Structure formats: structure tokens, C-alpha cells
Amino acid sequence: MSNPSSSWVAQFNPGDRVEIRPRDVGFRGSWYAGTVVRREAKNTNRYVVEYDQLYADESGEKLLQETLDWVQLRPPPPPPEKKVQFKFEDEVEAFYSDGWWEGAIIAEHSGGKFAVFLRGFDEQIVLEEKDLRLPVQWVQGKWEPRFEQVQREKENSNFSKEVMKFTQGMQVEVLTDEDGLKGAWFAATIIEPSGEDKYLIEYLSLRNDDDTEFLREVIRACNIRPCPPEIIVVDGFKVWDAVDAYYNEGWWVGVIAKVLINSNYEVNFIEYDEKTTFNQADLRPHQDWLNGKWVVP
């Protein structure tokens, strides 16, 4: 929403179709369809709204009405200008339990279905493409893409397709598609270029099948990045913090699921739907390499 210091305030009229951010704790991160009934009182910015699919009682006979601040309301988002091709790791809003909930795609299934991790429920569900949309935010009366969507568009732009050039001896991290290691980043050294936009690299921790020397592979430049800068974590991590966990010689992307004692954390590896306990010494804040810059989600 808009900066609290801004003088801009949204105005709604009776009958306006809106999306509602419920105030109850169990509905955080969700939007529900509804209609403005009336302004609570003249010269106020609070509105009485009626939900489309939430009811005031268990009988389901009377729709729920609430009085909410204007910041908990927004118009229904416009449809995308072009068809969205959803993919693994996309941040999305998923239609579930009669509302739109924040989540992330953790796997692609056949038949246009996707496994989505819903943060509000802390669970994974499989949904059809029609039940997904890209997150947007309503800022001072205008629709703007969320950071993740901007990042996605940049990744698909011509600018982002400029491949970074690496030099011999450079320390890097490499993303592998090998079974059992997919999604992890491994430390490596650039040995030499090997064809167009490819490099021969030598891993710093993975060894060959005979265990006689460190493994060498030819890797596409798009799966190579510089080593991320160190971020000092002073006060520890919090639940839902995005992290990289050092496991099986590589850095795996996950989120903090639970804060334990003695600087230990339970980390959920979203792609594999597994949870493992790590000490803070084996965790780092997750960063993305985007258009030649490190970005903290």
C-alpha cells in the first residue's frame, strides 16, 4: 500500500467491487472478494463491506459484513495483459479456501497443474493454472507489479540475456541440474571457456566417481554466478526468512520454519518439501544474482 506519510487516501462508493484483506490473524496474506456496503460515517475512511464467500454463521445463510479501514481494501486486480507462463519458484497468489493466498510454485505437474506452497497454511497443495495469478500491489491508486514480478520480467528481457563473462581462476558458484542436487549452488573455479557461453569449471567440494580428484564439468554461463557477498546476521533469523543452508557440500535454498534454541533453526527446503535442523553457522541470508547485482528478496 501507499506510504503512511502520503496524503493520498483511497475513496470507495457503495456497490464498489473490492478485494478485502481480513483482519483476523488466521487470514494474514490473503485477499477475499466482496462489495462496499457503505461508508461507516461521514468524513471517515472506514467502510462496511460484505464478503462474497465468507459467512457470519456456520449455517451459511448470512454473508459476513465487517467495518474496515480503507487500507484493507483495494479494487479487484486487472487481468494480465498477456498469458502468464508460470514456472518453478514463481511467487504467486493462489485461489484456495475461497480467497487469494500468497505462495510460491515449488513443482510443475503435467496437465497444467502446479504444486504451490501456501505460507498462510504452511502446506503444499496442487492447483490448476486458472487458480493462480501473479502478485500485484495497489499503490496510490495505481497497480504496480510486486518485486518478484519485476525480477521475472527483467529475467525475460533482452537486457538480462546478456551473459556475464568469467575469467580463468575466478571463484564462482554453479547451479547443477543433476538428479539429487537440483536447486543447489556449489563452489567452483573457472578453468577456461568451453564454447559459446560455456565454461569448464572445477568444483571445490565435489569429487569424481573414483574420488581421485575434484570433479570438472562444462557448465552454461547462465548457471554460473559470482560468490555472494557475506551478510552478517547479528540478531539471528526469523520464521519465513529466506536462507541458503550448507548441506551435502552445497548451498540449498529454503525458508526458516522454526526457531530453536542455541542458534539452531528448522529449515524447510521448499522444492523437496523436507525439513532439516541447522545451526546458524551453516546458514546465510538468501540472495539472488540479477542483472549483475546481488538482490536480497
C-alpha positions as CSV (number, residue, x, y, z in Angstrom):
1,M,0.0,0.0,0.0
2,S,1.0,3.6,0.0
3,N,3.5,5.3,2.3
4,P,1.7,6.2,5.5
5,S,3.2,9.7,5.3
6,S,1.4,10.2,2.0
7,S,-1.8,12.3,1.9
8,W,-3.4,10.0,-0.6
9,V,-6.4,8.1,0.6
10,A,-8.5,5.7,-1.4
11,Q,-12.2,6.5,-1.8
12,F,-14.9,3.9,-2.3
13,N,-18.6,4.1,-3.0
14,P,-21.4,1.8,-2.1
15,G,-21.6,-1.1,-4.5
16,D,-17.9,-0.9,-5.5
17,R,-16.4,-4.3,-6.1
18,V,-13.3,-4.8,-3.9
19,E,-10.8,-7.2,-2.6
20,I,-10.6,-7.4,1.2
21,R,-7.6,-8.1,3.4
22,P,-9.3,-9.7,6.5
23,R,-8.1,-8.5,9.9
24,D,-8.1,-11.9,11.6
25,V,-4.7,-13.4,12.3
26,G,-5.6,-16.7,10.5
27,F,-6.3,-14.8,7.3
28,R,-3.0,-12.9,7.0
29,G,-1.6,-12.8,3.5
30,S,-5.0,-13.4,1.8
31,W,-7.5,-11.3,-0.2
32,Y,-11.2,-12.1,-0.4
33,A,-13.8,-10.7,-2.9
34,G,-16.5,-8.5,-1.6
35,T,-18.6,-5.4,-2.1
36,V,-18.7,-2.0,-0.3
37,V,-21.9,-1.6,1.5
38,R,-21.4,2.0,2.8
39,R,-19.0,4.3,4.5
40,E,-19.1,3.9,8.2
41,A,-19.7,7.6,8.9
42,K,-19.3,10.8,7.1
43,N,-15.7,12.2,6.9
44,T,-14.2,8.8,7.9
45,N,-12.1,6.4,5.9
46,R,-13.7,3.3,7.2
47,Y,-16.1,1.2,5.3
48,V,-18.7,-1.5,5.9
49,V,-18.0,-4.4,3.4
50,E,-19.7,-7.7,2.7
51,Y,-17.8,-10.7,1.6
52,D,-18.8,-12.8,-1.3
53,Q,-17.9,-16.2,0.2
54,L,-17.4,-15.8,3.9
55,Y,-20.4,-16.2,6.1
56,A,-21.4,-14.7,9.5
57,D,-22.5,-18.1,10.9
58,E,-22.0,-21.8,10.3
59,S,-25.3,-22.2,8.6
60,G,-24.1,-20.3,5.6
61,E,-27.2,-18.2,5.3
62,K,-25.9,-14.7,6.0
63,L,-22.8,-13.2,4.4
64,L,-20.2,-11.8,6.7
65,Q,-20.0,-8.0,7.0
66,E,-17.1,-6.1,8.6
67,T,-16.1,-2.5,9.1
68,L,-12.5,-2.0,7.9
69,D,-10.0,0.8,7.3
70,W,-9.5,1.8,3.7
71,V,-6.0,0.3,3.7
72,Q,-7.6,-3.1,4.0
73,L,-9.4,-2.6,0.7
74,R,-8.4,-2.4,-3.0
75,P,-10.2,-2.8,-6.3
76,P,-10.0,-6.2,-8.0
77,P,-6.7,-6.5,-9.8
78,P,-6.9,-6.2,-13.6
79,P,-6.3,-9.3,-15.7
80,P,-2.7,-9.7,-17.1
81,E,-2.0,-8.1,-20.5
82,K,-0.8,-11.4,-21.8
83,K,-1.0,-15.0,-20.8
84,V,1.3,-15.8,-17.9
85,Q,3.6,-18.8,-18.2
86,F,4.1,-19.9,-14.7
87,K,7.3,-21.7,-13.7
88,F,9.1,-23.2,-10.7
89,E,9.9,-20.7,-7.9
90,D,7.4,-18.1,-9.1
91,E,5.8,-16.0,-6.4
92,V,2.0,-16.3,-6.9
93,E,-1.4,-15.7,-5.4
94,A,-3.4,-18.9,-5.3
95,F,-7.2,-19.2,-5.1
96,Y,-7.8,-21.6,-2.2
97,S,-10.4,-21.7,0.6
98,D,-12.5,-19.0,-1.2
99,G,-9.6,-16.4,-1.2
100,W,-6.3,-15.5,-2.8
101,W,-3.3,-16.6,-0.7
102,E,0.4,-15.8,-1.0
103,G,2.5,-18.7,-2.1
104,A,5.3,-20.0,-4.3
105,I,5.4,-22.6,-7.0
106,I,7.6,-25.5,-5.8
107,A,6.9,-28.0,-8.6
108,E,5.3,-28.3,-12.1
109,H,3.0,-31.2,-12.8
110,S,1.5,-32.5,-16.0
111,G,-1.8,-31.2,-17.3
112,G,-1.2,-27.6,-16.4
113,K,-1.1,-28.2,-12.7
114,F,1.4,-26.8,-10.1
115,A,2.4,-27.6,-6.6
116,V,2.2,-24.5,-4.5
117,F,3.5,-23.8,-1.0
118,L,0.9,-21.6,0.8
119,R,2.6,-19.6,3.5
120,G,-0.6,-18.9,5.4
121,F,-1.4,-22.6,5.7
122,D,2.2,-23.8,5.9
123,E,1.3,-26.6,3.5
124,Q,1.7,-27.7,-0.1
125,I,-1.3,-28.1,-2.5
126,V,-1.7,-28.8,-6.2
127,L,-3.7,-26.3,-8.2
128,E,-4.6,-25.7,-11.8
129,E,-3.2,-22.8,-13.7
130,K,-6.6,-21.0,-13.7
131,D,-6.3,-20.8,-9.9
132,L,-3.0,-18.8,-10.0
133,R,-2.1,-15.2,-10.6
134,L,1.0,-13.1,-10.3
135,P,1.0,-10.8,-7.2
136,V,0.4,-7.1,-7.7
137,Q,0.1,-4.2,-5.3
138,W,-2.1,-1.2,-5.4
139,V,-0.1,1.9,-4.7
140,Q,-1.7,5.4,-4.6
141,G,-4.4,4.4,-6.9
142,K,-2.2,2.6,-9.4
143,W,-1.4,-1.1,-10.0
144,E,2.2,-2.0,-9.7
145,P,4.0,-5.3,-10.0
146,R,5.5,-6.8,-6.9
147,F,9.3,-7.1,-6.7
148,E,9.2,-10.7,-7.8
149,Q,7.3,-9.9,-11.0
150,V,9.7,-7.1,-11.8
151,Q,12.5,-9.5,-11.4
152,R,10.8,-12.1,-13.6
153,E,10.3,-9.5,-16.4
154,K,13.9,-8.5,-16.1
155,E,15.0,-12.1,-16.4
156,N,12.9,-12.4,-19.6
157,S,14.1,-9.1,-21.1
158,N,16.8,-8.7,-23.7
159,F,19.0,-6.9,-21.2
160,S,19.0,-9.8,-18.8
161,K,20.0,-12.2,-21.6
162,E,23.4,-10.5,-21.7
163,V,25.7,-13.3,-20.4
164,M,28.3,-12.4,-17.9
165,K,31.9,-13.2,-18.8
166,F,34.0,-15.1,-16.4
167,T,37.8,-15.2,-16.2
168,Q,40.2,-18.1,-15.6
169,G,40.7,-18.8,-11.9
170,M,37.6,-16.9,-10.8
171,Q,35.8,-18.3,-7.8
172,V,32.2,-18.8,-8.6
173,E,29.1,-20.8,-7.6
174,V,27.5,-23.2,-10.0
175,L,23.9,-24.4,-10.3
176,T,23.6,-28.1,-11.3
177,D,20.6,-30.0,-12.8
178,E,22.0,-33.4,-11.7
179,D,19.4,-35.7,-10.0
180,G,19.5,-35.3,-6.3
181,L,21.4,-32.0,-6.5
182,K,18.9,-29.9,-8.4
183,G,18.5,-26.4,-7.0
184,A,21.8,-26.3,-5.0
185,W,24.7,-24.0,-5.6
186,F,28.2,-25.4,-5.4
187,A,31.5,-23.5,-5.1
188,A,33.8,-23.9,-8.1
189,T,36.7,-22.4,-10.0
190,I,36.6,-21.3,-13.7
191,I,39.2,-23.3,-15.6
192,E,38.7,-22.0,-19.1
193,P,36.0,-21.1,-21.7
194,S,34.5,-24.1,-23.5
195,G,32.5,-22.9,-26.5
196,E,29.9,-20.2,-26.7
197,D,28.7,-19.1,-23.3
198,K,30.0,-22.2,-21.6
199,Y,32.9,-22.8,-19.2
200,L,34.9,-25.7,-17.9
201,I,34.7,-25.5,-14.1
202,E,36.3,-27.5,-11.2
203,Y,34.2,-28.0,-8.1
204,L,35.8,-27.2,-4.8
205,S,33.9,-29.9,-2.9
206,L,32.5,-32.5,-5.4
207,R,34.9,-35.2,-6.5
208,N,34.8,-37.6,-9.4
209,D,33.5,-41.2,-9.2
210,D,36.9,-42.6,-8.4
211,D,37.4,-40.0,-5.7
212,T,40.9,-39.2,-7.2
213,E,40.4,-35.6,-8.0
214,F,37.9,-32.8,-7.9
215,L,35.1,-33.1,-10.4
216,R,35.3,-31.0,-13.6
217,E,32.2,-30.2,-15.8
218,V,31.3,-27.9,-18.7
219,I,28.5,-25.5,-17.4
220,R,26.4,-23.0,-19.2
221,A,27.2,-19.4,-18.2
222,C,23.5,-18.8,-17.2
223,N,24.1,-21.4,-14.4
224,I,27.2,-19.7,-13.1
225,R,27.3,-16.7,-10.8
226,P,29.9,-14.9,-8.6
227,C,30.2,-15.9,-5.0
228,P,27.6,-13.8,-3.0
229,P,28.9,-11.2,-0.6
230,E,28.8,-12.0,3.1
231,I,25.9,-10.6,5.1
232,I,26.4,-10.5,8.9
233,V,23.3,-11.7,10.8
234,V,23.5,-10.1,14.2
235,D,20.1,-10.9,15.7
236,G,19.6,-14.3,14.2
237,F,17.0,-15.4,11.7
238,K,13.2,-15.2,11.9
239,V,10.5,-17.6,10.7
240,W,9.9,-17.2,7.0
241,D,13.4,-15.7,6.4
242,A,14.7,-16.9,3.1
243,V,18.1,-18.6,3.6
244,D,20.7,-20.8,2.0
245,A,21.7,-23.9,4.0
246,Y,25.0,-25.6,3.6
247,Y,24.2,-29.3,3.1
248,N,25.9,-32.1,1.2
249,E,28.7,-29.8,0.1
250,G,26.3,-27.2,-1.5
251,W,24.0,-24.3,-0.7
252,W,20.3,-25.2,-0.8
253,V,17.5,-22.6,-0.8
254,G,15.0,-22.8,2.0
255,V,13.0,-20.9,4.5
256,I,13.2,-20.8,8.3
257,A,10.3,-22.9,9.5
258,K,11.0,-22.8,13.3
259,V,13.5,-21.0,15.6
260,L,15.1,-23.5,18.0
261,I,17.4,-23.0,21.0
262,N,21.2,-22.4,20.8
263,S,21.1,-20.7,17.4
264,N,19.6,-23.7,15.7
265,Y,16.8,-23.5,13.1
266,E,14.4,-25.8,11.3
267,V,14.7,-25.1,7.6
268,N,12.1,-26.1,5.1
269,F,13.5,-27.0,1.6
270,I,10.5,-26.0,-0.4
271,E,11.5,-27.8,-3.6
272,Y,11.8,-31.1,-1.8
273,D,9.2,-30.5,0.9
274,E,11.7,-31.6,3.6
275,K,12.7,-30.0,6.9
276,T,16.1,-30.3,8.5
277,T,17.8,-28.7,11.5
278,F,20.8,-26.4,11.0
279,N,23.0,-24.3,13.2
280,Q,23.2,-20.6,12.3
281,A,26.9,-21.2,11.3
282,D,25.6,-23.3,8.3
283,L,23.1,-20.7,7.1
284,R,23.3,-17.5,5.2
285,P,20.7,-15.0,4.0
286,H,19.4,-15.9,0.6
287,Q,20.5,-13.6,-2.3
288,D,19.7,-13.6,-6.0
289,W,22.1,-12.6,-8.7
290,L,20.0,-10.3,-11.0
291,N,21.3,-8.2,-13.9
292,G,24.8,-8.0,-12.5
293,K,23.7,-7.2,-9.0
294,W,23.0,-9.1,-5.8
295,V,19.4,-8.7,-4.6
296,V,18.0,-9.7,-1.2
297,P,14.4,-11.0,-1.7
